[in-house]
């Protein structure tokens, strides 16, 4: 159980990640045509289902961000082969920062993460900051509920 809690604590680096793409920093992503997702553009996706891997590569999560500001979904920890329900709230600040505090009830663990979203083509990326030298990570899947599987 201690390993699960340590692994979950490492999730705090960034909210949603996948495999690191050719763009490793915000500056590189922007130079290659990526754009920061504005608050209004993110809100237009909601309700949205987001599938991502944890930054420590020890697990993954599938989350639904609903129009009422709630988060629901599940997390899966590879090492313990265990799954936990996830619940919380989300909000978007005027500068586009997305905050997603949530609790994994089966692991008695909470995260309070904030991040910025970027988009290049059909791919979404996240970064903890918008500084040009900040690391970015690719999100596995972002699907407005009209396109998401139930």
Secondary structure as GFF3:
##gff-version 3
##sequence-region A 1 150
A	DSSP	alpha_helix	2	10	.	.	.	ID=ss1
A	DSSP	three_ten_helix	11	13	.	.	.	ID=ss2
A	DSSP	alpha_helix	26	31	.	.	.	ID=ss3
A	DSSP	beta_strand	35	36	.	.	.	ID=ss4
A	DSSP	alpha_helix	39	45	.	.	.	ID=ss5
A	DSSP	beta_strand	48	53	.	.	.	ID=ss6
A	DSSP	beta_strand	59	65	.	.	.	ID=ss7
A	DSSP	beta_strand	70	77	.	.	.	ID=ss8
A	DSSP	beta_strand	82	89	.	.	.	ID=ss9
A	DSSP	beta_strand	91	92	.	.	.	ID=ss10
A	DSSP	beta_strand	98	99	.	.	.	ID=ss11
A	DSSP	beta_strand	102	104	.	.	.	ID=ss12
A	DSSP	three_ten_helix	105	107	.	.	.	ID=ss13
A	DSSP	beta_strand	109	111	.	.	.	ID=ss14
A	DSSP	beta_strand	114	120	.	.	.	ID=ss15
A	DSSP	beta_strand	123	127	.	.	.	ID=ss16
A	DSSP	beta_strand	137	138	.	.	.	ID=ss17
A	DSSP	beta_strand	141	144	.	.	.	ID=ss18
###
